Amino acid sequence: MHVEDDPRNIPAMIADLNRNLPVRRRTLMDYLERGELTFTTRSGEIIPFSAGELDALAAICSDQEKLTLRLPIFIATDSSSERGNWKVEGTTEVAVVARLLRRAVHRPDYLPLYHPDLKTLRDLLPELTFVLFSP
């Protein structure tokens, strides 16, 4: 049995779940100015995305947010939650996602998401949001 196939090796299993995550996240402004609407994952795959989601984000972001919003937006499991929630972290990410979901922000760098929020966000930005699993 390989280490990554061992059900007791939780870190290896989580690393395998996150192999689709981008190696490098560029800013919204960088994508708008340079184009090249792709990113490379940890597994080496080059993932293209459409300009539509980029334009939708650009329409709701301030100039400062365009300079600081890194794409794709990460949605992580929230292991600190007793309810099994999801979360978005980062000041710019939280502001933009809260605006998209029409949610109030209680902490500027943390936004809890419940399943309906997660579904709505993934429906709005299916190519520019990534779900990652953290222990």
OpenMM code with the backbone's topology and positions (N, CA, C; nanometers):
from openmm import Vec3, app, unit

residues = "MET HIS VAL GLU ASP ASP PRO ARG ASN ILE PRO ALA MET ILE ALA ASP LEU ASN ARG ASN LEU PRO VAL ARG ARG ARG THR LEU MET ASP TYR LEU GLU ARG GLY GLU LEU THR PHE THR THR ARG SER GLY GLU ILE ILE PRO PHE SER ALA GLY GLU LEU ASP ALA LEU ALA ALA ILE CYS SER ASP GLN GLU LYS LEU THR LEU ARG LEU PRO ILE PHE ILE ALA THR ASP SER SER SER GLU ARG GLY ASN TRP LYS VAL GLU GLY THR THR GLU VAL ALA VAL VAL ALA ARG LEU LEU ARG ARG ALA VAL HIS ARG PRO ASP TYR LEU PRO LEU TYR HIS PRO ASP LEU LYS THR LEU ARG ASP LEU LEU PRO GLU LEU THR PHE VAL LEU PHE SER PRO".split()
positions = [
    Vec3(0.0848, -0.1171, 0.0000),
    Vec3(0.0000, 0.0000, 0.0000),
    Vec3(0.0897, 0.1239, 0.0000),
    Vec3(0.0596, 0.2196, -0.0874),
    Vec3(0.1336, 0.3445, -0.0910),
    Vec3(0.0927, 0.4324, 0.0257),
    Vec3(0.1841, 0.5213, 0.0635),
    Vec3(0.1559, 0.6113, 0.1752),
    Vec3(0.0296, 0.6922, 0.1473),
    Vec3(0.0137, 0.7419, 0.0222),
    Vec3(-0.1033, 0.8235, -0.0080),
    Vec3(-0.2335, 0.7433, -0.0125),
    Vec3(-0.2230, 0.6087, -0.0162),
    Vec3(-0.3413, 0.5236, -0.0143),
    Vec3(-0.3793, 0.4770, 0.1264),
    Vec3(-0.2986, 0.5083, 0.2232),
    Vec3(-0.3225, 0.4666, 0.3608),
    Vec3(-0.4288, 0.5571, 0.4232),
    Vec3(-0.5451, 0.5056, 0.4589),
    Vec3(-0.6517, 0.5898, 0.5142),
    Vec3(-0.6145, 0.6557, 0.6468),
    Vec3(-0.5075, 0.6099, 0.7097),
    Vec3(-0.4644, 0.6720, 0.8350),
    Vec3(-0.3740, 0.7915, 0.8101),
    Vec3(-0.3275, 0.8109, 0.6865),
    Vec3(-0.2372, 0.9208, 0.6545),
    Vec3(-0.3186, 1.0419, 0.6075),
    Vec3(-0.3778, 1.1106, 0.7025),
    Vec3(-0.4661, 1.2230, 0.6738),
    Vec3(-0.3926, 1.3361, 0.6007),
    Vec3(-0.2719, 1.3778, 0.6408),
    Vec3(-0.2038, 1.4857, 0.5671),
    Vec3(-0.1823, 1.4518, 0.4190),
    Vec3(-0.1480, 1.3288, 0.3884),
    Vec3(-0.1290, 1.2900, 0.2484),
    Vec3(-0.2608, 1.2939, 0.1724),
    Vec3(-0.3681, 1.2534, 0.2381),
    Vec3(-0.4992, 1.2570, 0.1730),
    Vec3(-0.5425, 1.4008, 0.1447),
    Vec3(-0.5185, 1.4913, 0.2404),
    Vec3(-0.5550, 1.6317, 0.2210),
    Vec3(-0.4697, 1.6938, 0.1115),
    Vec3(-0.3403, 1.6632, 0.1101),
    Vec3(-0.2527, 1.7138, 0.0036),
    Vec3(-0.3029, 1.6680, -0.1322),
    Vec3(-0.3493, 1.5447, -0.1405),
    Vec3(-0.4017, 1.4927, -0.2662),
    Vec3(-0.5302, 1.5661, -0.3057),
    Vec3(-0.6147, 1.5981, -0.2092),
    Vec3(-0.7370, 1.6722, -0.2377),
    Vec3(-0.7064, 1.8120, -0.2903),
    Vec3(-0.5941, 1.8705, -0.2486),
    Vec3(-0.5586, 2.0073, -0.2856),
    Vec3(-0.4651, 2.0153, -0.4066),
    Vec3(-0.4456, 1.9087, -0.4780),
    Vec3(-0.3535, 1.9100, -0.5921),
    Vec3(-0.4024, 1.9983, -0.7064),
    Vec3(-0.5309, 2.0343, -0.7063),
    Vec3(-0.5856, 2.1182, -0.8127),
    Vec3(-0.5694, 2.2674, -0.7843),
    Vec3(-0.5075, 2.3033, -0.6729),
    Vec3(-0.4925, 2.4445, -0.6378),
    Vec3(-0.3829, 2.5111, -0.7197),
    Vec3(-0.3998, 2.6392, -0.7474),
    Vec3(-0.2987, 2.7121, -0.8240),
    Vec3(-0.1670, 2.7238, -0.7487),
    Vec3(-0.0599, 2.7203, -0.8255),
    Vec3(0.0734, 2.7385, -0.7681),
    Vec3(0.0926, 2.8856, -0.7333),
    Vec3(0.0474, 2.9732, -0.8199),
    Vec3(0.0650, 3.1175, -0.8026),
    Vec3(-0.0678, 3.1863, -0.8333),
    Vec3(-0.1063, 3.2805, -0.7481),
    Vec3(-0.2300, 3.3557, -0.7695),
    Vec3(-0.1944, 3.4974, -0.8114),
    Vec3(-0.2469, 3.5393, -0.9237),
    Vec3(-0.2245, 3.6743, -0.9744),
    Vec3(-0.3394, 3.7641, -0.9317),
    Vec3(-0.3169, 3.8952, -0.9370),
    Vec3(-0.4212, 3.9896, -0.8988),
    Vec3(-0.5220, 4.0071, -1.0121),
    Vec3(-0.6386, 4.0545, -0.9756),
    Vec3(-0.7414, 4.0849, -1.0744),
    Vec3(-0.6877, 4.1853, -1.1758),
    Vec3(-0.6186, 4.2885, -1.1300),
    Vec3(-0.5631, 4.3899, -1.2203),
    Vec3(-0.4631, 4.3280, -1.3174),
    Vec3(-0.3809, 4.2380, -1.2696),
    Vec3(-0.2822, 4.1719, -1.3559),
    Vec3(-0.3524, 4.0945, -1.4681),
    Vec3(-0.4565, 4.0224, -1.4334),
    Vec3(-0.5329, 3.9511, -1.5363),
    Vec3(-0.5979, 4.0482, -1.6340),
    Vec3(-0.6534, 4.1574, -1.5833),
    Vec3(-0.7197, 4.2544, -1.6703),
    Vec3(-0.6208, 4.3203, -1.7661),
    Vec3(-0.5010, 4.3499, -1.7173),
    Vec3(-0.4019, 4.4186, -1.8004),
    Vec3(-0.3265, 4.3248, -1.8941),
    Vec3(-0.2874, 4.2090, -1.8439),
    Vec3(-0.2028, 4.1186, -1.9226),
    Vec3(-0.2793, 4.0084, -1.9946),
    Vec3(-0.3996, 3.9827, -1.9509),
    Vec3(-0.4729, 3.8723, -2.0125),
    Vec3(-0.4170, 3.7396, -1.9642),
    Vec3(-0.3882, 3.6497, -2.0583),
    Vec3(-0.3387, 3.5159, -2.0228),
    Vec3(-0.4298, 3.4535, -1.9173),
    Vec3(-0.5507, 3.4250, -1.9531),
    Vec3(-0.6521, 3.3789, -1.8591),
    Vec3(-0.6362, 3.2305, -1.8270),
    Vec3(-0.5249, 3.2003, -1.7621),
    Vec3(-0.4960, 3.0645, -1.7177),
    Vec3(-0.4208, 3.0710, -1.5860),
    Vec3(-0.4185, 2.9579, -1.5174),
    Vec3(-0.3299, 2.9397, -1.4032),
    Vec3(-0.2859, 2.7945, -1.4020),
    Vec3(-0.1747, 2.7693, -1.3361),
    Vec3(-0.1178, 2.6356, -1.3297),
    Vec3(-0.1407, 2.5783, -1.1906),
    Vec3(-0.1846, 2.4528, -1.1857),
    Vec3(-0.2119, 2.3877, -1.0581),
    Vec3(-0.0875, 2.3199, -1.0039),
    Vec3(-0.0954, 2.2761, -0.8811),
    Vec3(0.0153, 2.2029, -0.8183),
    Vec3(0.0486, 2.0758, -0.8938),
    Vec3(-0.0515, 2.0185, -0.9597),
    Vec3(-0.0270, 1.8948, -1.0354),
    Vec3(0.0312, 1.9238, -1.1734),
    Vec3(0.0489, 2.0528, -1.2078),
    Vec3(0.1083, 2.0903, -1.3352),
    Vec3(0.0081, 2.1165, -1.4464),
    Vec3(-0.1186, 2.1012, -1.4178),
    Vec3(-0.2217, 2.1229, -1.5184),
    Vec3(-0.2432, 2.2733, -1.5396),
    Vec3(-0.2596, 2.3139, -1.6651),
    Vec3(-0.2885, 2.4535, -1.6977),
    Vec3(-0.4393, 2.4663, -1.7147),
    Vec3(-0.4987, 2.5520, -1.6326),
    Vec3(-0.6440, 2.5676, -1.6295),
    Vec3(-0.6825, 2.7027, -1.6904),
    Vec3(-0.7588, 2.7007, -1.7987),
    Vec3(-0.8084, 2.8276, -1.8547),
    Vec3(-0.9393, 2.8668, -1.7866),
    Vec3(-0.9709, 2.9950, -1.7903),
    Vec3(-1.1010, 3.0401, -1.7426),
    Vec3(-1.1497, 3.1508, -1.8359),
    Vec3(-1.2798, 3.1759, -1.8311),
    Vec3(-1.3399, 3.2719, -1.9227),
    Vec3(-1.3276, 3.4147, -1.8701),
    Vec3(-1.3348, 3.5084, -1.9596),
    Vec3(-1.3259, 3.6496, -1.9228),
    Vec3(-1.4524, 3.6990, -1.8533),
    Vec3(-1.5639, 3.6287, -1.8679),
    Vec3(-1.6904, 3.6730, -1.8095),
    Vec3(-1.6845, 3.6904, -1.6592),
    Vec3(-1.6265, 3.5931, -1.5899),
    Vec3(-1.6162, 3.6024, -1.4437),
    Vec3(-1.5218, 3.7147, -1.4031),
    Vec3(-1.4153, 3.7315, -1.4798),
    Vec3(-1.3193, 3.8384, -1.4542),
    Vec3(-1.3879, 3.9744, -1.4676),
    Vec3(-1.4670, 3.9910, -1.5727),
    Vec3(-1.5393, 4.1159, -1.5943),
    Vec3(-1.6422, 4.1411, -1.4842),
    Vec3(-1.7089, 4.0345, -1.4393),
    Vec3(-1.8072, 4.0486, -1.3311),
    Vec3(-1.7394, 4.0964, -1.2026),
    Vec3(-1.6224, 4.0419, -1.1724),
    Vec3(-1.5487, 4.0858, -1.0535),
    Vec3(-1.5009, 4.2298, -1.0707),
    Vec3(-1.4501, 4.2625, -1.1887),
    Vec3(-1.4004, 4.3979, -1.2135),
    Vec3(-1.5117, 4.5015, -1.1959),
    Vec3(-1.6344, 4.4640, -1.2312),
    Vec3(-1.7472, 4.5561, -1.2226),
    Vec3(-1.7845, 4.5913, -1.0791),
    Vec3(-1.7550, 4.5033, -0.9844),
    Vec3(-1.7941, 4.5303, -0.8451),
    Vec3(-1.6774, 4.5689, -0.7555),
    Vec3(-1.5544, 4.5666, -0.8089),
    Vec3(-1.4356, 4.5960, -0.7283),
    Vec3(-1.3898, 4.7404, -0.7459),
    Vec3(-1.3409, 4.7975, -0.6365),
    Vec3(-1.2775, 4.9295, -0.6432),
    Vec3(-1.1401, 4.9130, -0.7092),
    Vec3(-1.0789, 5.0246, -0.7445),
    Vec3(-0.9457, 5.0181, -0.8043),
    Vec3(-0.8469, 4.9525, -0.7085),
    Vec3(-0.8563, 4.9850, -0.5796),
    Vec3(-0.7673, 4.9241, -0.4800),
    Vec3(-0.7899, 4.7741, -0.4716),
    Vec3(-0.9149, 4.7314, -0.4725),
    Vec3(-0.9453, 4.5877, -0.4661),
    Vec3(-0.8923, 4.5151, -0.5898),
    Vec3(-0.8978, 4.5788, -0.7049),
    Vec3(-0.8433, 4.5176, -0.8268),
    Vec3(-0.6938, 4.4922, -0.8135),
    Vec3(-0.6259, 4.5794, -0.7401),
    Vec3(-0.4812, 4.5645, -0.7196),
    Vec3(-0.4456, 4.4582, -0.6164),
    Vec3(-0.5393, 4.4277, -0.5262),
    Vec3(-0.5062, 4.3366, -0.4166),
    Vec3(-0.5806, 4.2027, -0.4192),
    Vec3(-0.6889, 4.1929, -0.4956),
    Vec3(-0.7645, 4.0674, -0.5012),
    Vec3(-0.6868, 3.9640, -0.5804),
    Vec3(-0.6525, 3.8542, -0.5152),
    Vec3(-0.5791, 3.7449, -0.5807),
    Vec3(-0.6780, 3.6397, -0.6262),
    Vec3(-0.6543, 3.5923, -0.7467),
    Vec3(-0.7435, 3.4939, -0.8082),
    Vec3(-0.6700, 3.3651, -0.8381),
    Vec3(-0.7406, 3.2544, -0.8264),
    Vec3(-0.8790, 3.2391, -0.7843),
    Vec3(-0.8948, 3.2602, -0.6335),
    Vec3(-1.0178, 3.2838, -0.5936),
    Vec3(-1.0519, 3.3025, -0.4528),
    Vec3(-1.0612, 3.1651, -0.3873),
    Vec3(-0.9957, 3.1511, -0.2733),
    Vec3(-0.9978, 3.0245, -0.2008),
    Vec3(-1.1126, 3.0205, -0.1000),
    Vec3(-1.1808, 2.9101, -0.0989),
    Vec3(-1.2843, 2.8797, 0.0001),
    Vec3(-1.2313, 2.7583, 0.0760),
    Vec3(-1.2110, 2.7720, 0.2054),
    Vec3(-1.1495, 2.6640, 0.2831),
    Vec3(-1.2477, 2.6052, 0.3835),
    Vec3(-1.2221, 2.4808, 0.4189),
    Vec3(-1.2979, 2.4217, 0.5285),
    Vec3(-1.2629, 2.4999, 0.6549),
    Vec3(-1.3583, 2.5155, 0.7421),
    Vec3(-1.3370, 2.5916, 0.8650),
    Vec3(-1.3341, 2.4950, 0.9824),
    Vec3(-1.2156, 2.4476, 1.0140),
    Vec3(-1.2026, 2.3482, 1.1208),
    Vec3(-1.2292, 2.4069, 1.2585),
    Vec3(-1.2327, 2.5398, 1.2709),
    Vec3(-1.2626, 2.6012, 1.4000),
    Vec3(-1.4127, 2.6062, 1.4264),
    Vec3(-1.4920, 2.5762, 1.3253),
    Vec3(-1.6367, 2.5827, 1.3396),
    Vec3(-1.6925, 2.4497, 1.3891),
    Vec3(-1.7887, 2.4587, 1.4773),
    Vec3(-1.8543, 2.3373, 1.5266),
    Vec3(-1.9584, 2.2865, 1.4276),
    Vec3(-1.9978, 2.3713, 1.3332),
    Vec3(-2.1033, 2.3364, 1.2391),
    Vec3(-2.0516, 2.2854, 1.1045),
    Vec3(-1.9210, 2.2777, 1.0869),
    Vec3(-1.8678, 2.2316, 0.9598),
    Vec3(-1.8834, 2.3343, 0.8491),
    Vec3(-1.8610, 2.4596, 0.8825),
    Vec3(-1.8746, 2.5677, 0.7858),
    Vec3(-1.7561, 2.5729, 0.6901),
    Vec3(-1.7660, 2.6657, 0.5969),
    Vec3(-1.6579, 2.7015, 0.5055),
    Vec3(-1.6199, 2.8440, 0.5390),
    Vec3(-1.5077, 2.8907, 0.4852),
    Vec3(-1.4654, 3.0276, 0.5137),
    Vec3(-1.3884, 3.0861, 0.3961),
    Vec3(-1.3914, 3.2184, 0.3901),
    Vec3(-1.3068, 3.2953, 0.3008),
    Vec3(-1.2252, 3.3847, 0.3920),
    Vec3(-1.0955, 3.3910, 0.3661),
    Vec3(-1.0076, 3.4744, 0.4471),
    Vec3(-0.9350, 3.5747, 0.3584),
    Vec3(-0.8931, 3.6841, 0.4197),
    Vec3(-0.8234, 3.7906, 0.3490),
    Vec3(-0.9140, 3.9120, 0.3393),
    Vec3(-0.8607, 4.0275, 0.3686),
    Vec3(-0.9415, 4.1493, 0.3752),
    Vec3(-1.0125, 4.1787, 0.2432),
    Vec3(-0.9397, 4.1755, 0.1333),
    Vec3(-1.0014, 4.2054, 0.0039),
    Vec3(-1.0983, 4.0956, -0.0366),
    Vec3(-1.0566, 3.9708, -0.0189),
    Vec3(-1.1416, 3.8573, -0.0566),
    Vec3(-1.2742, 3.8613, 0.0189),
    Vec3(-1.2669, 3.8888, 0.1494),
    Vec3(-1.3877, 3.8944, 0.2320),
    Vec3(-1.4795, 4.0069, 0.1844),
    Vec3(-1.4237, 4.1242, 0.1582),
    Vec3(-1.5053, 4.2373, 0.1131),
    Vec3(-1.5763, 4.2058, -0.0184),
    Vec3(-1.5041, 4.1478, -0.1127),
    Vec3(-1.5611, 4.1193, -0.2446),
    Vec3(-1.6653, 4.0078, -0.2365),
    Vec3(-1.6337, 3.8999, -0.1656),
    Vec3(-1.7277, 3.7881, -0.1549),
    Vec3(-1.8529, 3.8314, -0.0787),
    Vec3(-1.8368, 3.9086, 0.0272),
    Vec3(-1.9528, 3.9576, 0.1021),
    Vec3(-2.0421, 4.0431, 0.0125),
    Vec3(-1.9812, 4.1254, -0.0710),
    Vec3(-2.0589, 4.2075, -0.1636),
    Vec3(-2.1328, 4.1205, -0.2647),
    Vec3(-2.0662, 4.0191, -0.3175),
    Vec3(-2.1300, 3.9273, -0.4124),
    Vec3(-2.2493, 3.8551, -0.3496),
    Vec3(-2.2325, 3.8145, -0.2243),
    Vec3(-2.3371, 3.7381, -0.1551),
    Vec3(-2.4364, 3.8258, -0.0797),
    Vec3(-2.4111, 3.9561, -0.0806),
    Vec3(-2.4942, 4.0511, -0.0054),
    Vec3(-2.5003, 4.0140, 0.1429),
    Vec3(-2.3815, 3.9892, 0.1972),
    Vec3(-2.3681, 3.9509, 0.3383),
    Vec3(-2.2971, 4.0613, 0.4153),
    Vec3(-2.3286, 4.0735, 0.5414),
    Vec3(-2.2593, 4.1680, 0.6291),
    Vec3(-2.1246, 4.1087, 0.6694),
    Vec3(-2.0276, 4.1957, 0.6868),
    Vec3(-1.8943, 4.1540, 0.7306),
    Vec3(-1.8806, 4.1873, 0.8784),
    Vec3(-1.8505, 4.0850, 0.9591),
    Vec3(-1.8338, 4.1066, 1.1029),
    Vec3(-1.6866, 4.1137, 1.1413),
    Vec3(-1.6035, 4.0442, 1.0655),
    Vec3(-1.4575, 4.0513, 1.0811),
    Vec3(-1.4003, 4.0801, 0.9432),
    Vec3(-1.3173, 4.1813, 0.9284),
    Vec3(-1.2716, 4.2214, 0.7952),
    Vec3(-1.1862, 4.1183, 0.7211),
    Vec3(-1.1319, 4.0213, 0.7929),
    Vec3(-1.0441, 3.9243, 0.7262),
    Vec3(-1.0974, 3.7805, 0.7306),
    Vec3(-1.2246, 3.7644, 0.7678),
    Vec3(-1.2829, 3.6301, 0.7818),
    Vec3(-1.4325, 3.6360, 0.7545),
    Vec3(-1.4777, 3.5504, 0.6630),
    Vec3(-1.6204, 3.5423, 0.6327),
    Vec3(-1.6618, 3.3962, 0.6368),
    Vec3(-1.7460, 3.3582, 0.7340),
    Vec3(-1.7946, 3.2203, 0.7357),
    Vec3(-1.8984, 3.2012, 0.6249),
    Vec3(-1.8968, 3.0843, 0.5656),
    Vec3(-1.9940, 3.0507, 0.4620),
    Vec3(-2.0674, 2.9252, 0.5037),
    Vec3(-2.1965, 2.9263, 0.4827),
    Vec3(-2.2772, 2.8084, 0.5059),
    Vec3(-2.3071, 2.7474, 0.3698),
    Vec3(-2.3617, 2.6282, 0.3671),
    Vec3(-2.3795, 2.5591, 0.2400),
    Vec3(-2.4525, 2.6426, 0.1339),
    Vec3(-2.5639, 2.7100, 0.1658),
    Vec3(-2.6286, 2.7919, 0.0615),
    Vec3(-2.5374, 2.9022, 0.0074),
    Vec3(-2.4554, 2.9629, 0.0962),
    Vec3(-2.3600, 3.0651, 0.0523),
    Vec3(-2.2567, 3.0049, -0.0423),
    Vec3(-2.2066, 2.8887, -0.0044),
    Vec3(-2.1059, 2.8211, -0.0862),
    Vec3(-2.1622, 2.7915, -0.2249),
    Vec3(-2.2835, 2.7409, -0.2299),
    Vec3(-2.3461, 2.7095, -0.3583),
    Vec3(-2.3646, 2.8354, -0.4424),
    Vec3(-2.4137, 2.9427, -0.3812),
    Vec3(-2.4334, 3.0682, -0.4539),
    Vec3(-2.3018, 3.1217, -0.5081),
    Vec3(-2.1994, 3.1223, -0.4238),
    Vec3(-2.0688, 3.1723, -0.4674),
    Vec3(-2.0125, 3.0883, -0.5810),
    Vec3(-2.0235, 2.9569, -0.5696),
    Vec3(-1.9736, 2.8689, -0.6762),
    Vec3(-2.0561, 2.8831, -0.8042),
    Vec3(-2.1855, 2.9140, -0.7909),
    Vec3(-2.2681, 2.9401, -0.9092),
    Vec3(-2.2264, 3.0705, -0.9775),
    Vec3(-2.1925, 3.1726, -0.8973),
    Vec3(-2.1522, 3.3021, -0.9521),
    Vec3(-2.0124, 3.2982, -1.0136),
    Vec3(-1.9214, 3.2269, -0.9473),
    Vec3(-1.7809, 3.2231, -0.9909),
    Vec3(-1.7293, 3.0791, -0.9947),
    Vec3(-1.7825, 2.9961, -1.0821),
    Vec3(-1.7404, 2.8557, -1.0819),
    Vec3(-1.5944, 2.8336, -1.1211),
    Vec3(-1.5399, 2.9222, -1.2044),
    Vec3(-1.4022, 2.9035, -1.2507),
    Vec3(-1.3007, 2.9791, -1.1662),
    Vec3(-1.3447, 3.0796, -1.0940),
    Vec3(-1.2512, 3.1633, -1.0175),
    Vec3(-1.2634, 3.1469, -0.8666),
    Vec3(-1.3262, 3.0383, -0.8229),
    Vec3(-1.3250, 3.0022, -0.6814),
    Vec3(-1.2767, 2.8586, -0.6717),
    Vec3(-1.1989, 2.8316, -0.5697),
    Vec3(-1.1498, 2.6969, -0.5462),
    Vec3(-1.1731, 2.6587, -0.4026),
    Vec3(-1.2247, 2.5389, -0.3846),
    Vec3(-1.2480, 2.4848, -0.2516),
    Vec3(-1.1230, 2.4068, -0.2127),
    Vec3(-1.0691, 2.4409, -0.0966),
    Vec3(-0.9534, 2.3673, -0.0472),
    Vec3(-0.9851, 2.3085, 0.0884),
    Vec3(-0.9204, 2.1997, 0.1171),
    Vec3(-0.9460, 2.1278, 0.2426),
    Vec3(-0.8269, 2.1459, 0.3333),
    Vec3(-0.8550, 2.1888, 0.4565),
    Vec3(-0.7482, 2.2060, 0.5546),
    Vec3(-0.7888, 2.1329, 0.6826),
    Vec3(-0.6905, 2.0765, 0.7501),
    Vec3(-0.7227, 2.0014, 0.8725),
    Vec3(-0.7611, 2.0943, 0.9875),
] * unit.nanometer
topology = app.Topology()
chain = topology.addChain("A")
for resn in residues:
    res = topology.addResidue(resn, chain)
    for name in ("N", "CA", "C"):
        topology.addAtom(name, app.Element.getBySymbol(name[0]), res)
